[in-house]
Amino acid sequence: MNEKVASPATPGASAAGPLAGLRVLELGQLIAGPFAGRMMADFGADVIKVEPPARAGAEGGDPLRKWRKLHPDDPSGTSLWWSVQARNKRSVTVDLKAKAGQQIVRELAARADIVVENFRPGALEKWGLGYEQLSAANPGLILVRLSGYGQTGPYRDRPGFGAIAESMGGMRYVTGFPDRPPVRMNLSIGDSLAALHAVIGALMALHHRRETGKGQVVDVALYEAVFNMMESTLPEFDRYGIVRERTGTNLTGIVPSNTYPTADGRHIVIGGNGDSIFKRLMRAIGRDDLADDPGLANNAGRAARAQEVDDAIAAWTSAHTLDEGLAVMEAADVPSGRIYSVADMVDDPQYRARGMIERAVLADGTPLAMPAAVPKLSDTPGATRWPGPRLGEHTDAVLAELGYDAARIAALRADGVI
């Protein structure tokens, strides 16, 4: 495989990237907040991740360290996902419920450009770490807050996970087949969408700060990030009273765009919904009658006869293997593709040519494949400089940067603050 190899770098060292020099303090756990921090770290930001210290009876750290499959050769049993989600970050252990721990966070925030948190609304304020307190010492600070329902409104205090956001934001309702219950994507898509909105909001706030010198709060609700992806569902409901329902494998009102069976028991995805593309598609499958039908010349006409169009395509694909179908579609310049598993991805020449599968080296020397940073920037690309760190790996170094001497650090550790 033509993979990029990420060699471990010195944490805290200056890194190439458009966000080099940016200081980010990450206070969140699990998915949404840490994914936002990862995106910024991938592009050069110095991201300091604060995690709860280990205690008797509690392992400490972000719970994601133990989620899903664990590194088989790691006696501490660290998640493989952790190596990706926490890459390029520095891990510092701090007890946010301890006064001394809260003081450490205030000192870190005083030097930060951005603080990312995804606790329930009110938690930071309870610990004396709300925006008023943090921005008093750092007026340019940007506080990115991710939560299930946002910082205001009647639901603000409810616990909110990505699964709930996907449901409330409308995504679950339209996903699946009409004769079956709604289904979920087998991914934490609500959290990830919220994280992307958080990064966008943070960069917008940075631009505003450059013009005014003032920081602000970026309030990201998970359900709103999902709702923002719901395309035309709201205006269509408002104007026509239409509630978009589950339709299985097609795309409501966009025809043809569907998944079709093949002769070898597989499936081909075909997107022939452009007017000229539709004509090429129909000619390629021997249906000149449909290609020349004036009633199908535009999407509105095709949408009204969607079943007829899909049946014609399915009849053709069912008589050809997947590879045969793909070859014909490619020759006709019709967008098409196979449905990839992760095994297909790592074997695919496009993934290899774009360097999308890179292999980092874990602390014990184990190589581990992980997705490369995206988007791709021509002059200042993102990179994996080191995989997810050990719990508290950088605590002493970061506290030393704040001016803490060895004796003070040892005392904090003895008190369980770090």
N, C-alpha and C positions, 0 to 999 in steps of 0.2 A: 504493500500500500504506500502511496505517495503522501505521507503524513508529515505535518510540521511537528517538530519536537520542541516542547517547552522545557528549558532547563531551569532549575531552581535559581532564583535571583536573591539578592539581599533585600529583605523586606525593609521598606522605608527609603530605599535608594531612589534617586530620581529616575523616573521612567518616561520614555517617549510616549506620547499620546496627547490628544487634544485637551485632556483634563489634568495633565501634569501640573503639579503645584496646587491643585485643589484639595482641600482638607475636608474629609467627610467623617462624621461620627455616626456609626450605625448602632441603634439601640434596640432594633427589632429582633424577632425570632421567626423561625420556620421559613415562610415562602415570600410573601409580598414585599416586606421591607428589605430583607436580605437579597432578593433578586434585584431590586433597585440599586442596592449598594454594589452588587456584583457588576452591574452594567457600568457604573461609574468607575469601579476599580479596573475593569477590563480596559478602559481607555485612559488610564494613567493617574486617576485620583488616588490619594493616600487615604484609604478607608480603614478606620479603626473600629473594629467590631467589639462591642462590649457584651460579655456573656456572664451569666451567674457563676460564681466559683463553686468548685466541688466541695461537698461537705459530707460529714458522716451520714451515710444512708442516702445520699443524693450525688449523682455523678456530676452535676453541674453542666454548663454549656447549653448551647442552642439545642433543643430537642431534635433538630434535623440531623445532628451528628449520629443519631441512632435510627433514622428512618430508612425503610426499605433494605436493600441488600448491603451487607457490611463487608468491609475489606477482609477477606479470609485470612490474610497473614498478619493482621493487626491485632495484637492481644487485647487492645482496648476496645476493639469492635467498632471502628468508625465507619459511618456510611460512605459508600462510594459517591453518592450524590453530594455529600458535603465537600468533597474534593473539588467539585465544579462550583457549587453555590457560594462557597467561601474563598474561592481562588483570588489571589492578589490582595487579600485583606490581612490586616494585623489583628490578632486576637488578644484582647485584654480582659481579665476577669475582674468584675466589680460588683459588689452587692448594692443594688440600687435602693434597697430598703434601709441601708445603714447611712447615718449622717456623714461619715467620712467618705463613703462611696459616692454619695450625692455630691459632695464637694469635689471629688475627682472628676465627675461628669461635668460639673460647672466649669472647671478649669479647662477640660478638653473642649467644651463647647465655646469657650471664650476664644479659642484659637482656630475654631472650625469655620468653614464657609457654609457647610450644610450639615444639619442633623436629620437623620432619617429614623422614624420610630413607627412601630405598628402595634402599640399596646392599646387597650380599650380607652376610649376618651376619658380624660380625668386622671389617668394614672400618673402622667408626668406632673400634673399640678399637685397631686397628693404627695409626691416626693420632692416638691419644691423645684421642679425642673420644667415648669411651663414656659411658654414663649416670653411672657413678661419678665420672668426671672433671668432666663438665658440671654435675652436680647438687651437687657440693661447693661451688661458688660460687653456686648457685641451687637451693636445696632444693625450691622450688615448681615446678621445671621439669617439663614433660610432654614425654616423648620418644616420638613416634609412629614406629614402625618397620614398614615394609612390606617383605615379602620373599616369595619363592615358597612357602617351606615353613615360615616362622616362625623364631624365634631358637633353638629347641631341636629335639631329635629327630634321628634318623639321617640325614635328608635335608637338614638345615639348610644344608650347604655346597654343595648342588647349585645350579646356575643355574636360576632359575625365572621363566618369562615367563607372561603371561596365558593364552596358548594351552595351556600345560602345565597350568595351574591349572584351566582349563575342562574339561580331560580328566580330571584326577585328582579334581576335585570332583564329577564325575558329569554335568555338563551336556552334554558332547559325546555321551555314550553314549545319551541319550534324545532327541537331536535329529536329525531326518531321517526317511527312510522305511525300513521294515523290510527291504526287499530291496536296500538300498544302504548304502555305508559311512557312518559318522557324519559329520555336517557341522558347520561352525562358523557362528555368526552373523558377518556381514561387518562386525564391530565388535570392538573390544578390550574385550569385556564383562567378562572376568575382572579386568582392571586397574581398570575403573570400579567394579565391585562392591566391590573391596578398598578403593578410595579412599573410597567412601561409608561403609564400616565404620570406616575410619580417622577420618573426621570425627565419626561417632557416638561412637567411643571417646574421642576428644580432648575432646568436650563433656562426656561422663560424667566424665572425669578432672578437668576444670575444676570441675565441680560438687563433686566430692569434695574438691578442693583448697580450695574456698571454705569447706568445713566443717572441714577439718583443717590447712590450710596446707601440706600435703605434695603433691609431685608424684609421678609414677610413669611406668612404661613401658607404652605401648599396643602390643602385639605383634600385628600383622595379617599372617596368612599368606594369600596369594592363593587357594590351593586351599580354605582354610577359609571364605573369604567366599563362594566359589561353592557349597560344600557346604551352607552355611547357607540357600541358596535351594532346596534339593532337596525341600521340602515333605514328603510322607508316605512317601517312598521307603524310608527306613531302618526306621521302625516296621513297615511292611508286609512288608519282607524279614524282620525279626526275628520277627514273629508268624506269617506265612504262607509264608515262603520265596519270596516273589514278587520277581522282578527286573524292574523297569519297563523296557520295551523301547521302541524307536522306533516311532511309530505314524503318522508323516506329519503331517497338518495338524490332527488332532483332539487332544483333551486327555484322557489316559487316565482313565477312570472318571468323567468329568464329561460328561453327555450331555443335549442336543446342544450342542456347542461346537466349531465346525469352520469350514472354508473351503469354499465351494460354488461350482461353475461357473455362469456366467450365459450367456444367449443371445447376448450380444455378445462372447463370448470373454474375458470378464473374470471377476473373482471377488468374492464377497460373504462377509464374515465374519458369522456369526450365533451369538449366545450365548443359547440358549433353555433353559438348564439349571435355572432356578428352576421349581418345580412349577407355579405359576400362570402364569409366562411360557410354559412349554411348552404349556399349554392354549391360550393366546392365539395362539401361533405356529401350532399345528396348525389352529386354526379359520381363521386368516388364509390358509393355503395350501389350504384346502378339505379337510382331513383330520380331520373331526369324529370319525371312527371311532377315530383314535389319541388325540385329545384326551379322549375319554370312556372309553378303555381303562383299567380299574383296574390292569392290570399295568404301566402306564406312568405311574402317578400320582406316583411318587417316583423319585429319581435311581437308586436301586439297581435298580429294575425297568427303567429306560431303559438303564442300563449293560449289563444282560444282553441287551438287544436293540438295541444301538448301531447295528449295520449297517442294520437295518430302518428305524430312525428317520432315519439319515443318508441312506439311499436315497430316502426319501419327500421329504425337504427338497430334495435335489439334483435330483429329478425336477421339482419345482416351479421352482426357481431356473433350471434349464436352459431353461425355456420363457419366461423373462422377462429383460429387460435388467437391468444393474446398477442403473440409476436407478429402474426400475420396482420392483425388489425392495426397494430401500432405502425407497421411498415406502410400500409395503405394510407393511414392518416398522415403520416409524415410526408409521404409523396404528394399528398393533396394539400399540404400546408394547413392542416386542421389541428388545433391544440388537442393533445391527447396524452395519456400516460397510464402507467400501471400504479397500483396502490402499494406503496413501499412499507415494508417492515423495517426495523432498525438493521436487520441483517442485509437488506437490500441497500440501505443507505451507505454502509461502510464498504460495499462492493462497487458502488456506482462511480463511473468515470467523471461525472460532473461534480460530485462531492469531492473527489480527489483533486480534480483540476482547480477547484476553488479553495482548496486547503481547508475544507470544513471539518475534517476529522483530524484533530491533533493529538499527540500523545505526550502527556506530561509525565514527569517522574516524581513519584511520591517519596516521602522522607526516607522510607526503607529501601528505596531503589526500584520499587515496582513501577513499571510503565502502566499508564492508564489512559485509554482513549477518552476524549471529551470534546464537546462541540467548540469550534473556534469562535472568537468574538465577532459579532456582527452589530451594526452594519460595517461594510468594508470602506474605509477611508483611504484615499490614494496616497496622501502624504503622512498621515498620523494614524495608522491603523491600531486597533486594539490588539492585545496579546495576553497570553497566560504567562505571567512571570513566575508564579509559584502556586501550587495547589492549596486547598484549604488547610489552614494551620492547625497545630495542636492547641488544645484548650489552654489559654493563657500564655501562649508561646512568647508573646511580645509585651507582656505586662511590665516587666522590669524596665525594658528599653523605653517604653512610652512614658512611664512615670518619671524616668530619669530626664526625659525631654521636658517634663513639667518642672524639673528642679528638685525632685524628691531624691534624697540620698539613700544609700543602701540601708542604713539603720531604720529610717522611716518606712521604707518599703518592707523590711523584715517585720516591723511592728504591725503594719497593716495586714500582713499575711498571718501573723500570729493571732490577730483579732478576728480573722475570717472575713475581712472586708474585701480582700483580693484573693 
